[in-house]
Amino acid sequence: MSSQAALPAATNRRVPAVWLGVVVGLSALVFGGLLGLAGPLITLGVLTAVGVAVWALTSLEIGLWGAIGIITLLPFAALPFKLVFTPTFLDLAVGGTILVYLMQWMTGQRRRLALTPAHGPIVVFLALAVFSFVAGIPNGPLTPNLIRQFAELLINILLCFVVVDYLDTWEKLSRLARVILLGGTAAAMIGIGFYLLPPDTANRLLNALSVFGYPGGAVLRYIEDDPANAQRAIGTAVDPNFFGGVLATIGGLLALQVLSSKPVLGSRWLSLGAFAVVVVCLVLTFSRGAMAGLAIGVGLMAVLRYRRLLLVMAAAGVVILLLPATRDYVLHFAQGLQGQDLATQMRFGEYKDALILIERYPALGVGFLGAPEIDIYLGVSSAYLLIAEQMGLVGLAVFVISMSTVFVWSFSRRRWLYSAAQMPEGGAHLALWLGAHAGLVAALAVGVVDHYFFELSFQPAGSLFWIFVGLCLAASRLAPAATANKDEARSA
């Protein structure tokens, strides 16, 4: 009897091994064929994309880390083949993260949704986006790519709720902030590296990314797209203004770490060095809106708590004004303020045309597909005017209410963080709270003169924006825990 019982047991143990062998064999066959047909670079890209997707499915936190890594380092990488549409690496990472989150609800690991006062207005904004999209379908061709991009917009907004729900401890928030800062610093270093390379070499290296959906040809960018003018840093972000907006947002979070009692990067000197790298790369993008956004975000947080930081900002401004190496940058900035350069004049023209469209369709806009009349067009270099074009003044008002709710609610909870700031942990929490809001303010300020955080074709910027909204809400929700840590330290 014992030998007969052992036979099924042995057979059961062999079944997983057999299936594992089948999976390994099929995978080797597929990737071997891909290597022979498409070459090593495309095969590497497919392996990376599949690895990102599998990695994201292992845990919610790892999924968020993967998404941030892609946003900062390979924001526009896509699979080298179509599946009805062409999935991007970020689609796989964010999709895997959302899937893991939903599975946690289905399996009972999550039973209560963390809510904040901002959840309601944001849900209304999401619903209005869906309504405007459906209502605007007659205004343009409905392509699979456009459907994908709009779905990415909705998923980005939902990602904010996932971040708030997941970050239920300061430790989790600190780890996510560390990944954001490391990704932003690495992106800045890559941007500086490409900027310092000979143009032909940099262009050739960036063209190697074309198999993953990146543009090919002459991809380096210059002021006013004139190679006779100064080159603009782009790193792997394709567009210097988009790159600048990402650096400004992450730079806001990083700037406050310089003053933190326990920086998430380990030391103040390391934080200061990382911040210097980000600022240098931001200057090299020649993105005036991004630099102004960073200054506004950090300056506002300095007024709230660290007023001595205003002196540091003023000193940095003087250095930028006086250094011979930044002369082109200062001149470019001054021309923008005076409206003398071509880019600024084109923006003014776009603003005028956008106001004409909004005047004709003021309430709910024209949707996301196109304009219904041939003498107007959809698209403008301002996130707020773009929202008004697509979703009308109603949609813009709901968005403003949503962001206002984030800041008003956060401000109402500052007393817990301020009272715990004397403790090392409390000071670290305060720096994270202020830094998250500095980054969000920077992004919102950039949105006045650029559209990337709300443009359908720039999903990575939208993902980063809503992640920062989630960071602000999560940090504010955790504010009472900072005081609890202080009380525990006193009792000890």
N, C-alpha and C positions, 0 to 999 in steps of 0.2 A: 504493500500500500504506500509506503514511504517513497519508493522509487517512482510510483505512478503519480504521486502528488508533486514530486520534485520536477517532473517533466513539464506540466503546465507553467510552474513557476519560472523554470528556465526559459520557456518559450516567451513568457510575458516580459522577462528581462531583455530578451533579444529584440522585441518589437521596436522600442525606442531607438535602439542602435541601427536597426534596418532603416527606419524612417530618416534618421540622421544621415546615414550613408546616401540615401536617395536624394535628400536636400543638398548635401555637399556635392554629389555628382552632377545634379542638374545645374547648380550654381556654377560649378567649374565649366560645364558645357556652354552655358549662356555667356559667361564672361570671357571664356576662351574664344568663342565665336565673335563676340563684340570686339575683342582685342585684334582679331585677324581682319575684321571688316572695317572697323572705325579707327583703329589706331590706339596707342597707349594713352593719349591725353583725354580722349572722350571716355575711354574705359575707366580711367582714374576719376573723372567727373561723376560717372554713374555710380562707381563704388563709393565715392564721397557722399553723394546724395542719398543712396540707400543706407549708408552708415549713419548719416544724420537722422534719417527717419527712424531707424531702429534704436538709435541712441535716445531720441526724444520719447520713444515708447517705454523706455526702462523706468523713468520716473518723471514727475511733473517738473521738478526743479531742473533736472538735466535738460528737459525739453526747452525750458526758458533760457538756460545757458546756451544751448545750441542756437536758438533764435537770435539771441543777442550777438553771438559770435558771427553769424551770417550777416546781420544788419551792419555790423561794423567792418567786417573784413571782405565779404563777398556779397554785397547787397543785391546785385542783379544777376547772380549766377542762376542758370536754369538748366534743366535736363536737355541733352542734345537731341532729343526726339520728342515727337508729339504724342499725347494721349488725349485726343479731341482738342485739347489745348496743351500748351507747354508748361508743365509745373516748374516753379522755381524752387531752389533749395529752401528758401524761406517758407514757401507753401508747405513743404514737407515737414519742416521743423515746427511751425505754428500749428499745422494740422495735427501732427503727432501730439503736441502739447494739449490741444483742445480734446483730442480723443482720450488721452489718459485722464484728463479732468472729468469727462463724462463717464468714463468707466468707474472712476472712484465713486460717483453718485450711484451708478447702477449696482455696484457691489456693496453699498452701504458704508464705505469708508468715510463718506461725507453725508451728513444729515442736516446740516444747518448752513444756510448761505449768509456770509458776512455782508451786511448792508450798511450803507452810509447815506446821508441826505443827498449826495450827488447821484446815487443810482437812478432815482426816478427821472430827473431831467435828461440823463444820458440815455436811458431807455426810450424816452420820448424822441430824442434826437435820432436814435437809430430807427425808430418807427417812421419818422418823417422822411428819412433817407430812402427807406423802402418805398414809401408812397410816391416820392418824387421820381424815383427810378421807374416805377411802373407807369406813372402818369406821363413820363417823358418818352416812352417807347416810340410813339409815332414820329418823334423829332429826328430820328436817325437810325442807321442800321444796327440791329442787335446781333453782335458777333459773339462767338464763344469766348474770345479774348476779353471782351468788355464785360461779359457775365462773370468771368473769373476775377477780373479786377474789382468789380463791385462786391463780389462775395468776399474778397480780401479786405475791403473796407469794413464790412460788417464784422468779420472775424477779428479785425484789429480792435474794434470797439469792444467786442466781447472779451478780448484778451485783457482789457483793463479790469473786468470783473474777476477773471481768473487770478490775476496778480493780487488783487485785494483779498480774495478768499484764501489764497495760498499763504501769503505773507502774514502769518498769525503770531510770529515771534520776531524780536529784534535780530536774532541770530540769522534767521532766513533772509531778512531784509538786508543785513550786512553782507551776506554771501552774494546775493544778487547784485547789490551795488558794486561789490568788488569785481564781479565779472564784467559789468558795464564799464567800469573805469579801466580795466585791463584791455578790453576790446577797443575802447576809444583811444587809449594811448597807443596800442599797436597800430590802429588805423592811421593815427597821426604820424607815427614813425615811418610807415610805408609811404604815406603821402610825401613826407620830406625826402625819403630815399629816392622815389621816382623823380621828384623835382630836381634833385642834385645830379642825377644821371644825365649823360648826354641825351638830347632829345630823341635822336634816332634809336638809341638803345631802349629808352623808356617806352617809346611808341611800339617798338617790336615786342617787348615783353607784355605790354597791355594787349596787343593784338592776339597774343596766345590765348587770351580769355574769350575770344570770339566764338569758339566752339561751344561755350556755355551761355550763349545768348548776349554776350557783350558786343558793342559795336566794333567794327574793324576799320582799317584805313588810318587816316590821320585823326587820332583820338585825343591828342594833347590839346589843352585849351589855353587860350590867350585872352587878354583884355580886349573886348569888342571883337573877339574871334579873328584878330589880326596878328599873324606871327611876328610882325614887326614890333608889337607891344610886349609887355612883360608876360611871361608864362604864369599860369594859375595852377596851383596844386590840386590834383583830383584823386590821388591814390588809386584805389580800385572802385571809386564811387561814380565814375563817368562824368558827373556834373559838379563843377566847383561850388556852386551855390548850395546844392543839396549836401555836398560834403561839409561845407561850412556850417550849415544848419545842424547837422548831426554833431559836429565838434562843439558847437556852441551849447547845445543841450547837455551833452556829457560834460563839457567844461564847467557848467554851472554846478553840477553835482560834485565835481572834482575840486573846485575852488574852495569850498567850505571844508574839505578834508585837510587842507593846509592848516586850518585853525583847530582841528579836532584834537581832543586829548588822547583818543585812541583811533587813529586813522585806519580805515579798512584795508589799506595797502601795507600797513605795518609800521610806518614811520612818517613823520611830517616831511622829512627831507625827500623821501621817495615820492610822496604826494606832490611836493613842490616841483620836483623834477618832471613828474608826469604832467603836471599842469603847464609847466613851461613848454614842454614838447607840443601839447595840444594848442597852446596859444600861438607858438611859432608857426605851426602848420595852418592854423586858422588865418593868420596874417598872409601866408603864402597863397591861400585860396582867393585873396582879394575880394572876399565876400563882405561887403560893407554892412549889409543887413544882419549877417551872422555875428560880426564883431559887435555891432550895436546891441544885438539881442543878448549876447553874453554880458556886456557891460550893464545892461538894464537889469538882467536877472540877478547877477552878483551884487550890484549896487543896491537893489531893493532889499536883499537879505542882509546886507551890511547895515543899512539904516535900521532894520528891525532889531539887530542884535550886536553885530561886530562892527561898530562905527570906525574903528581903527583901520579896517580893511579899505575904507574910502581913501585913506592916505596912500595905501599901497597902490590902489587903482590909479590915483592921480599921478604917482611917481612913474608907474608903468606907461601912462599916457604921455608923460613928458619924454621918457626914453624913446618911445616910438616916434614922437615928433622930431627929436633931435638926431637920431641915428641916420647916417647917410644911407645905410642899407634899406631903410624903410621909406626913403624919399618918394619912390614911385607909389607906394601904398598910401601915404599921406596925401599926395596929389590926387590919386584916384578917389579917395574918400571926399576930399574937398570938392572935386568936380561933381560928385554925386549930390552933395548937399546943395550945391548951386544949380543943379539941374543942367549942367553944361555938357555932359557926356552923352553918347548915343544911347547907351543902355537905359539911362534914367529917362531920357526923352521918350523912348519906346514904351517904358512903363507908364508914363503919363498918358500916352495915347491909349494904352490898354485900359487904364482906369476910366478914361472918358467913354470908351466903347462899352465897358462893363456897366457903367451907370445908365447908359441908354437901354441896354438889355433889361436891367433891373427895373427901370422906370416902366417898361412895357409889361413886364411879368413880375410885379412886386411881391405878391403874396407867397406863392409856392414855387416860383422859379420855372425853369424849363427842363429839369431833370439832368441826367448824366450822359445822354447820347448825342446831343447836339442842339443847335438853335432852330426854332421852327420857321425863321424868316431868313432870306438869303443876305440881307444887308446887316445882319448881326451875327456874332460868332460866340461860341462857348469857350472860355479860357481867359485867364488874367493872372498876372504875377502878384497876386495877393490872396491869401487863404480866405480872408473874410469876404472879399468881393466874390471869390469863386463859390463859397458856400451860398451867398445870396443869389448868384446866378443859378445854381443847381437846385437849391431848396427854398429860395425866396427869403424875404425878410423874416418870415415866421421861423424858418429853419435857422437863420443866423441868430435870431433872438433866443431860441432854445439853446443853441450852442453857447452863447454868451452867458445865459442863466446857468448852464451846466458848469462852465469854468468858474463863474462867480461863486457858485455853491461850494466848489472844491476849496477855494481860498477862504471864503467866509467861515466855513466849518473848521478848516485847519486853524485859522487865526483864533477861533473861539477855544481851541484846545491847547494853545501855546503855553498856558500857565503851568501845566504839568511838566513840560519839557524845561521851561525856564527854572522852575524850582529845583529840578534834579540836575541842573547843569554843573553844579559844583563837584559832583561825583564823577569819576572817570567814565563810568558807563553812561551816566546821564549826559555828559558833554559829548560823547560819541553819538548818542541818539539824537541830540539836538543838531549836530552837524549833518547827520543824515537827513533829518527832517527839513532843515533849511536848504540843504543842497538839492534835494528832490524838487523843492519848490523853485529854487533858482533855475534849475534846468527847465522846468515847465514854463516859467516866466520867459526864459530865453526863447523857447520854441514859439510861444505865443507872440512875442515881439518880432521874431523873424517872420511870422505869418503876415505881418502888415505889408511887407514888401516882397515876399516870396510865397509860393503856393505849394511847396513840396510836401508839407505835412498833411495836405488834404487833396493832393492830386492822385487820381486813380492809378496812374502809371508809375508812381513812386511809392509803392507799398512799404518798403523798408522805413521810410521816414514816418509814415502813418503808424507802423508798428511801434517804433520808438516813442512817438508822441503818446500813444495810449498806454504804453508801459509806464511812462513817467506819470501819467495821470493816476495809474494804479499805485505807483510808489508813494505819491503824495497822500492818497487816501489811506493806504496801509499804514504809513508812518503816523498819520494823525489818529487813526484808530488805535494804534499801539501807545499813544502818548500817556495814558494813565499808568501803563506798565513801567514807564520810566520812574514815576514817583514811587511805585511799589518797590522797585529795586532800591531806591534811596531809603525808604522806611526800613527795609530788611537790613540794610547796611548799618543804620543807626541802632537797631535792636541788637545786632550782633556785637 
